Amino acid sequence: MTLNVMYFAWVKEKVGIGEEQLSPSDEVKTVSDLMEWLKTQSPAHADAFADTSQIRVALDQLHVPFDTTIGEAREIAFFPPVTGGAW
C-alpha cells in the first residue's frame, strides 16, 4: 500500500515536512500501527509521535479513531487537536 501522509501544525514542524508518500510494511493495518511504524522512520518522526494523545487523524478526509483499519485509504493526515471559539 502507498499512502499520501500529511502533517499539519506542530506535527509538520517536528517531522520537518508537510507531506510524503510512504509504503508501510504489510504488518501496518490500523492508524495506530502506522503511527508506531512512523516512529521507526526517523528521530524526527519518533519525536512527533512520542505523545499520540496530542494527535488527531483523518483518513481520506474523515476524522477517525486510532483503531481504524487503513484498508484502501489513499490519504492520511495527522494534526493536533483543534479548538474553536466564539466569533
C-alpha positions, 0 to 999 in steps of 0.5 A: 500500500502507498499512502499520501501522509500529511502533517499539519501544525506542530506535527509538520514542524517536528517531522520537518515536512508537510507531506510524503508518500510512504509504503508501510510494511504489510504488518501496518493495518490500523492508524495506530500501527502506522503511527508506531511504524512512523516512529521507526522512520526517523528521530524526527518522526519518533519525536512527533509521535512520542505523545499520540494523545496530542494527535488527531487523524483523518483518513481520506478526509474523515476524522477517525479513531486510532483503531481504524483499519487503513484498508484502501485509504489513499490519504492520511493526515495527522494534526493536533487537536483543534479548538474553536471559539466564539466569533 
